[in-house]
Amino acid sequence: MLCLTNVIILYYLAFYMKCQRQITKIRWQDHIMNSEVAARTGLGPVSDLITRRRNSVFGHIARLPEDTPAHQAPRCHVDLTLGHLPDQSWKRRPGRPNNRWIDQLRRDNNMPPADLWRRSTTRGHSGVTLRSSMTTR
């Protein structure tokens, strides 16, 4: 997964605003602030869109079959945060850890990866479905 830095997010924001200006036919000579353009289009900030998509992809990955490599990699990270080492001799590489995709999820949701994983795998499985509750009425 792509780990977005602040610089990349600023590029996305600039592109997003440029597209909104083109849609509303606002020229650069008009000197209209970005907040006014956003108010005219009624669209939320691009960072909210990125966060929603990132959470959606994480939920899909968490619900994949366990033998899928895309499921195993984040699962290994979640296990590491819970203190379950893959091997007794395993050690983290020296130096500062890289900014990872799952760390961005943690910052977006203010929740540890294990709770995110649990929430994603149990989403929609509360015991009663919408269809079965509608037929009992």
N, C-alpha and C positions, 0 to 999 in steps of 0.2 A: 504494500500500500504506500501511497505517496504521503510523506510526512511534510506537512505544510509549514514553512517558516513564515515569519512576519513579513519578509520581503515578498514572498510569493502571494501571500494574502493581499498585500497592497496592490500587486499587479492585477489580481482578480478583481479587487474593488474598482480599480481604474477602468478595467475592461467592462465591468458591469455598469458603471456609470456612463461610459461611452455608449453602450448599447441602449440604455434608457434615454439618453439625449437624442440618439438617432430615431428611436421609436416615437418620441414626442416632437421630433423635428426642431429641437433647440440647437441653435448654432453657437459656436464658441464666442462669437461677437455679442451675443445676448447677455453675457455676464450674469448668469443665473447660478446660484449656489447649489451644491449637490443635495443639500437638505430639501430645497425647494423642488428639485427634480424628483427626488424620492417621494415627496408628498404628492406630486402630480401623478406619478405612476401608481402609487399605492403599494409598491413592492417593498418587502422588508430588506434588511441588509444581507449581503451575499454571505457573510460569515454565519448567519443563522441557517441559510440554505446548506452550506457546507457541513455544518454540525449535524443537521438532520440527516443528510445523506451518509455521513460517516457512521452515525448510530445505526442507520438502516443496514448498511453493509456489514457492520459488526454483528448485528442480529442474525443476518442470513448466514454468516460464517459460523456463528455459535450453534446454529441449528442444523448444520451440515452433518452427514454421517461421520462417525468417529474415525473411520479409516481414511478419510480425505485429508491430504496434506494441508489444505487451507484451513481445516478445522484444528489440526494437530499443533500448528505453530502458535496461534494465540492461546490454545489450551495449555501449552507448555509454559508460556509466560504467566498465565493465571496461577498455575501450580507453583511456579517460582515465587510469586508474591505471597502465596500461602505457606511457603517454607518447604515445599516438597521438591527436593533436588532430584534431577534426573539420574544422578549417579553419586556415590559417596565421595568420589574424588573430584567432583565438578567444582570449579571456581570461576568467578566472573573475571573477565579480562581486566588488566590494570588500566587505570585512567578513568576519565569521565565517561559515563555511558552516553551513547548517542541518543538523540531525541527520537523516540519511536512513535509509531502510529497509535499504539495502545496508551501511551502517555498522554497524547492529545485527547483521547477519549476520556481519560481520567480527569483532565483539566476541564473539558467541556461539561462533564456531568457532575463534577465534585464527588466522585464515587470511586472506590477502589475497583480494580479490574475484576476481582472475584465477584463482587456484587453486581457489576455490569453483566458478567457472564451468566450469573444465576437469573437475573432479571430477563436477559435475552432468551435463555433456554426455556423459561417458564411462561413467557409471554403468550397470552391467549389460551392457556391451559389451566383455567381455574376450576374445571370440573363441569361447568355448564356452558354450552355454546349458545350463541344467539338464536340459532335455528331451533334448538330443542326447547329454549325458554319461550319462544313464540308459539310453538305447537301446544304447550301445556295450558295456554290461556283460554 
